Structures are given as structure tokens and as C-alpha cells.
Amino acid sequence: MSTLILGGGVTGLAAAWHLQQRGEAVEVWEAGATVGGWMKTLPWEGGHFETGPQGVLWQKGTAVDRLFSAIDLPFKSPGTGARWVGKGGRLIPVPASPVGLMTSPLMPLGAKLRMMLEPFQPVRPGEPEEGLSAFITRRLGKGVATELLPSMIAGVLAAPAEILSVDAIPKLRQWEATGSLVNGIRKGGVSHMVVPEGGMGQLPIRLAAKLASVRAGLRAERLEALPDGRWRASGGGEIREADRVVLALPAYEAAILLGSAAPQSAEALAAIPYTSVDLWHSRHAPLPALKDSFGFLIHPPEGRGYLGSLVPSWMDPQSAPEGLMQLRSFIGGAFGKPADLETWEGIQARLKFWIPSLGEPVATRHERAERAIPRPELGHRARVKMAVEGLPAGLDWLSNARFGPGVRDILEGLETWVA
Ligand SMILES: Cc1cc2nc3c(=O)[nH]c(=O)nc-3n(C[C@H](O)[C@H](O)[C@H](O)COP(=O)(O)OP(=O)(O)OC[C@H]3O[C@@H](n4cnc5c(N)ncnc54)[C@H](O)[C@@H]3O)c2cc1C
């Protein structure tokens, strides 16, 4: 069996690695000059910054662990850092334990008591698809859905929880299926955030090095069915015929290629919206409060387009030069971006509002992540089903829009896909 994989992000490369392990002949085409898609670690005077993921959720014996071990990828965990939610004009610590949550000012007492009843809520059948906020309200109560969920979801998907499907976070339904979220989390165990040595970009680089054929700088432009049931892809002056073509691409890119080969799938994929986000990297004199900190997320109505800031120099000390603290601030997303957040001065003003002791930066850097994050709005399940079911034999589509937003979701989804 020969397979051509289009897209050399982590999804395409990890899929190729699995197929190669099974003894298949695989080639990967990547449109960009280098592999990795959003998962790239780029140099920045004396350190580096991430274009996409800051870390990945790892746990012993899971898909992430199995892949990292198989490709000998060294990684480290920063541990459990302090984190906050910005609300009511101040940063409120997110408690690390359920007991801590009971005494936290993050939610009113009634909301905390209702949350405790989660294990006793009946399990609802998976169909019909439920909204994310409705799911959390049903299981954990309105308090959690309105006071905690919005900032958490803005931090992952840069979008309002009210418009999303429960499928935006696939783990939720998986946990509920075990009887309750509490039970699911207890059974599944706790994951830790880890970062490969040298940054997240080392994962695609290491994967590509293990593959027999990876072509960077080659964009697929056309896909045609051959009379013998095989497929032909072409682009950049190259033509390749294969038994199977896997589109490991964002839905909107896959839709373009599938236009005439699989019109039903193309239509469904084109209807999956994506969110753009602005990322501002900045380096400052270290602050003791943020030294061992993951960062903070702002409760969305209050953030007015400022979603929060992470502390990459805590997660990955090599990212910043000695003696400096590195922040990464998330702006806009599906919440929109007010005019004051177009420039660093506006961002700095917002940062200083939440952390008054923060000094002026010694360096800043702006990156625009255009259509970077899928937005699984209510109806997502039907769109994915229609897309996958509409694919003719010999074509497949793999993506975080299918498996879930995080690297962990993708790697778990791929293990099931390849089985
Ligand atoms: C800002 C940001 C922060 C994130 N933070 C985290 C995090 O902390 N933890 C986490 O787990 N996840 C995080 N994620 C999500 C994670 O990065 C993504 O889920 C994952 O990287 C998606 O990988 P992918 O291969 O599916 O897609 P992509 O990375 O989009 O890769 C698709 C590839 O296909 C290529 N391509 C497109 N069209 C063609 C064509 N016609 N022919 C050939 N190649 C083509 C593109 O150039 C690209 O390289 C974050 C994402 C972003 C954007």
C-alpha cells in the first residue's frame, strides 16, 4: 500500500510515522519551507519563541508517551505552576485542588455546592449534539459555565464557549461516558504539561527525520481519481500516484483540494470556521509572582479582546536569555480586537492593569496566527460526519478539527485511526 500525505504539520507527520511503522510506503508533501505547521520553535535573540503550542499534555502510558518514547524525544515538565483568572479587576488564583476551590472567590458558594453534585448527575446519551456551555451547565451547574468555563475555553480555542459544540473538547464526552466527569478524570489520571528539549518544534523535526520521504516546499494543487481506483496528486511541477491520499490539512485547505473529487466533503469542510489570533511575545525583568507561573487568562467579557498571557520562560527556561522573563499574550480571536490592541502600547497598558508591577519590555515581537484554530461551533459533529462519510475510497482527512484541538487529542485520535 502506498500513501501520500498532504500536510507536514504534526498531524501529517505523526500519521506518516504510524503508517511507516506498519511497513507502508509513505511520502509527505508540505507546502511550507519547513515542516511543523503551527508547531515551530523560532530563534529570537538569545532564546526562542513558539509559533503555536507552548506545551503538550503528557501522561505515562498514553499516546503522547508512546510516540515520544518511540522517536526518542527528550522532554521536560516545568511542574505545576501557579495560574490565575483575571476577574473583577484582579487576578484570582486557580486552586490546584477541589478543597482549594471550595474556599476560592472564583465562584459563589451556591455554584461550588452545585459543582459537588456532578458525580450524581445522570449520563445523557451522546445524541443529539449538545452545546459546550449547556453540557457544563448540566453536569457542573450554571456557576461553572458562566464563571470558570469562558476563560478556560478562550485560553484553548480563543472563542466564546456559548457558540461551541461539546465536541470542541472531546475529553468531556469521553469522561461522561464513564459515569461522570469526576470518574472519568480519576480513571484517566492526571496529565502534565511537558515541552521537548529545544522547544515544541523538535517534535515535527524528529518525526520528519524518522520518515523515509518528506518533501518540504511542495504544495499540492490538484487531486484526481485514476481509473484503477488510485489517486494522483500534483503541484509545484511534481506528480505522484498513490493507492491512498491522506489530507492532513486544515478543513479549508482540504476543501479546496476535494472540490471535484469529493464535493460533499468539500462543502462540509468549507463550512468549518477557523479563528485567527494575534500573539505578542515580550521580555521583561522577572517578577517573583510570575517566576513559577503558567500565566493567567482573563474572564472574556472583562478582557475586551485581551485573552490572557502565558509565561513561556517558566515552561521552557531556554526560551528567554538568562535573567529575563518571557510572556506571550493572546489577543482577539473570535472575540474581536478593539483598536487599542493593535499596538504594543495598548497591550502593555492591559498587562499593566492586571500586573501593575510589570516593567517596560526589553524586547517585543508580534506574530499573527491567521485562521490558526478550528472553531467547532454547534453542528460541528454533523459537518465532520458529512466530510468523512463523503470521502471516496482511497481518500482520508485528518486534522485537529476532527480529533480535538490539542496535540494530545491528535495523537490519541491517530492511534485509533491507524488501528
Ligand atoms: C497559537 C496556538 C497555540 C496553541 N497552543 C497549544 C498548546 O499549548 N497545546 C496543544 O496541545 N495544542 C496547542 N495548539 C494546537 C496545535 O498546535 C494544533 O492542534 C496542531 O499543531 C495542528 O497540527 P496540524 O498538523 O493538524 O495542522 P497544521 O499545523 O495547520 O499543519 C498543516 C500543514 O499543512 C500544510 N499545507 C497546507 N496546505 C497544503 C497543501 N495544499 N499541500 C501541502 N501542504 C499543505 C501547511 O503548510 C501546514 O504545515 C495551539 C495552536 C495555536 C495556533
The ligand as an SDF file (V2000), in Angstrom:
LIG
                    3D

 53 58  0  0  0  0  0  0  0  0999 V2000
   -1.3290   29.8520   18.7800 C   0  0  0  0  0  0  0  0  0  0  0  0
   -1.5820   28.4040   19.0370 C   0  0  0  0  0  0  0  0  0  0  0  0
   -1.3150   27.8800   20.3070 C   0  0  0  0  0  0  0  0  0  0  0  0
   -1.5500   26.5210   20.5560 C   0  0  0  0  0  0  0  0  0  0  0  0
   -1.2400   26.0240   21.7870 N   0  0  0  0  0  0  0  0  0  0  0  0
   -1.3540   24.6980   22.0090 C   0  0  0  0  0  0  0  0  0  0  0  0
   -0.8610   24.1140   23.2120 C   0  0  0  0  0  0  0  0  0  0  0  0
   -0.2930   24.8060   24.0710 O   0  0  0  0  0  0  0  0  0  0  0  0
   -1.0050   22.7610   23.3930 N   0  0  0  0  0  0  0  0  0  0  0  0
   -1.5670   21.9670   22.4200 C   0  0  0  0  0  0  0  0  0  0  0  0
   -1.6620   20.7420   22.6190 O   0  0  0  0  0  0  0  0  0  0  0  0
   -2.0130   22.4810   21.2440 N   0  0  0  0  0  0  0  0  0  0  0  0
   -1.9030   23.8170   21.0210 C   0  0  0  0  0  0  0  0  0  0  0  0
   -2.2900   24.3370   19.8150 N   0  0  0  0  0  0  0  0  0  0  0  0
   -2.9230   23.4580   18.8220 C   0  0  0  0  0  0  0  0  0  0  0  0
   -1.8840   22.6600   17.9960 C   0  0  0  0  0  0  0  0  0  0  0  0
   -0.8200   23.4860   17.6940 O   0  0  0  0  0  0  0  0  0  0  0  0
   -2.5490   22.1870   16.7180 C   0  0  0  0  0  0  0  0  0  0  0  0
   -3.6540   21.3800   17.0400 O   0  0  0  0  0  0  0  0  0  0  0  0
   -1.6100   21.3790   15.8180 C   0  0  0  0  0  0  0  0  0  0  0  0
   -0.3550   21.9760   15.6930 O   0  0  0  0  0  0  0  0  0  0  0  0
   -2.2850   21.2230   14.4590 C   0  0  0  0  0  0  0  0  0  0  0  0
   -1.4570   20.4530   13.6290 O   0  0  0  0  0  0  0  0  0  0  0  0
   -1.9210   20.0140   12.1790 P   0  0  0  0  0  0  0  0  0  0  0  0
   -0.8220   19.2380   11.5870 O   0  0  0  0  0  0  0  0  0  0  0  0
   -3.2630   19.3660   12.2520 O   0  0  0  0  0  0  0  0  0  0  0  0
   -2.1960   21.3680   11.3850 O   0  0  0  0  0  0  0  0  0  0  0  0
   -1.1680   22.4810   10.8720 P   0  0  0  0  0  0  0  0  0  0  0  0
   -0.1810   22.7840   11.9120 O   0  0  0  0  0  0  0  0  0  0  0  0
   -2.0350   23.5930   10.3570 O   0  0  0  0  0  0  0  0  0  0  0  0
   -0.4220   21.7780    9.6570 O   0  0  0  0  0  0  0  0  0  0  0  0
   -0.9750   21.6610    8.3780 C   0  0  0  0  0  0  0  0  0  0  0  0
    0.1830   21.7370    7.3790 C   0  0  0  0  0  0  0  0  0  0  0  0
   -0.3450   21.5600    6.0610 O   0  0  0  0  0  0  0  0  0  0  0  0
    0.4060   22.3880    5.1860 C   0  0  0  0  0  0  0  0  0  0  0  0
   -0.4000   22.5940    3.9710 N   0  0  0  0  0  0  0  0  0  0  0  0
   -1.4860   23.3780    3.7960 C   0  0  0  0  0  0  0  0  0  0  0  0
   -1.9710   23.2540    2.5490 N   0  0  0  0  0  0  0  0  0  0  0  0
   -1.1680   22.3640    1.9210 C   0  0  0  0  0  0  0  0  0  0  0  0
   -1.1610   21.7880    0.5990 C   0  0  0  0  0  0  0  0  0  0  0  0
   -2.0880   22.1240   -0.3090 N   0  0  0  0  0  0  0  0  0  0  0  0
   -0.1920   20.8920    0.2860 N   0  0  0  0  0  0  0  0  0  0  0  0
    0.7590   20.5310    1.1920 C   0  0  0  0  0  0  0  0  0  0  0  0
    0.7930   21.0390    2.4590 N   0  0  0  0  0  0  0  0  0  0  0  0
   -0.1640   21.9340    2.8030 C   0  0  0  0  0  0  0  0  0  0  0  0
    0.6300   23.6540    5.9890 C   0  0  0  0  0  0  0  0  0  0  0  0
    1.7110   24.3960    5.4770 O   0  0  0  0  0  0  0  0  0  0  0  0
    0.8940   23.0800    7.3800 C   0  0  0  0  0  0  0  0  0  0  0  0
    2.2720   22.8700    7.5950 O   0  0  0  0  0  0  0  0  0  0  0  0
   -2.0670   25.7000   19.5330 C   0  0  0  0  0  0  0  0  0  0  0  0
   -2.3240   26.2290   18.2560 C   0  0  0  0  0  0  0  0  0  0  0  0
   -2.0670   27.5600   18.0030 C   0  0  0  0  0  0  0  0  0  0  0  0
   -2.3100   28.1020   16.6290 C   0  0  0  0  0  0  0  0  0  0  0  0
  1  2  1  0
  2  3  1  0
  2 52  2  0
  3  4  2  0
  4  5  1  0
  4 50  1  0
  5  6  2  0
  6  7  1  0
  6 13  1  0
  7  8  2  0
  7  9  1  0
  9 10  1  0
 10 11  2  0
 10 12  1  0
 12 13  2  0
 13 14  1  0
 14 15  1  0
 14 50  1  0
 15 16  1  0
 16 17  1  0
 16 18  1  0
 18 19  1  0
 18 20  1  0
 20 21  1  0
 20 22  1  0
 22 23  1  0
 23 24  1  0
 24 25  2  0
 24 26  1  0
 24 27  1  0
 27 28  1  0
 28 29  2  0
 28 30  1  0
 28 31  1  0
 31 32  1  0
 32 33  1  0
 33 34  1  0
 33 48  1  0
 34 35  1  0
 35 36  1  0
 35 46  1  0
 36 37  1  0
 36 45  1  0
 37 38  2  0
 38 39  1  0
 39 40  1  0
 39 45  2  0
 40 41  1  0
 40 42  2  0
 42 43  1  0
 43 44  2  0
 44 45  1  0
 46 47  1  0
 46 48  1  0
 48 49  1  0
 50 51  2  0
 51 52  1  0
 52 53  1  0
M  END
$$$$
